[in-house]
Amino acid sequence: MSEPHCSKCCPVEPPAPATPDPLPSGAVVGALLIALAVVGGWLALVWAGATLFPG
């Protein structure tokens, strides 16, 4: 318990609850760009293979 005279001159606020920061939007955009590049590269390889070696 805080004493009544102390709360007048130096108020003590309880610490804010620790909440994790949300994922930054830049990280989400970067991950999507990387995923798009990987999928595009894979499709390009499959297309090139099908074109060069029709079967």
Rosetta blueprint (number, residue, H / E / L):
1 M L
2 S L
3 E L
4 P H
5 H H
6 C H
7 S H
8 K H
9 C H
10 C L
11 P L
12 V L
13 E L
14 P L
15 P L
16 A L
17 P L
18 A L
19 T L
20 P L
21 D L
22 P L
23 L L
24 P L
25 S H
26 G H
27 A H
28 V H
29 V H
30 G H
31 A H
32 L H
33 L H
34 I H
35 A H
36 L H
37 A H
38 V H
39 V H
40 G H
41 G H
42 W H
43 L H
44 A H
45 L H
46 V H
47 W H
48 A H
49 G H
50 A H
51 T H
52 L H
53 F L
54 P L
55 G L
